[in-house]
Amino acid sequence: MPTQRQRIFLIRQSRLEANCLTDPSQQAVSYGITVESFYVLDRELEGNLGKDLEKQSEQVLRNQIQAAQIALMNQIATETQRGKLEIAKVEAEQCKTIADAEFKQAQAAAEASQTQTEQDVKNIIALADAKRCEIEVIGKAYATIPDGHAQRMQLAVFEVEKRKALPEKTIYFAGNELKRRGWI
């Protein structure tokens, strides 16, 4: 029979084991491993039964570790796919925003082009009206000029243009003018 001192030691030891082994067993649960006990038999089981139990327990432990690894890989793959999906959503939103901006820019350019075209048409009409008025005024002015005078004025303009076409230092004698005055 254990003494009082030995009983106190055993109680403290079991409390210490319970406190120390609780945290690792909780950590194992987060990986999908269930730890029933951390107690280890002091002696080896002998015979086929002991070897079978040992192999089975090792296989169970391997299976639990493999299941935890597979679950972790699945979780990583799932999170990776979610990340890719989020990236695709952001890229799609970006493309949509760019397309909307380009559409609005094209729409504004079309409206500006239409406005410019309308203004150009108005300017052409105003210019045509001004030209028509100019032609009418010139036509009325020419109508009031006597017949021979208009022809003489036109011939004088031709003479001036002929002289402008010659080099600057050229001396020009108009033969028609000299005959008319009787010098030739």
Disulfide bonds with the S-S distance in Angstrom:
none
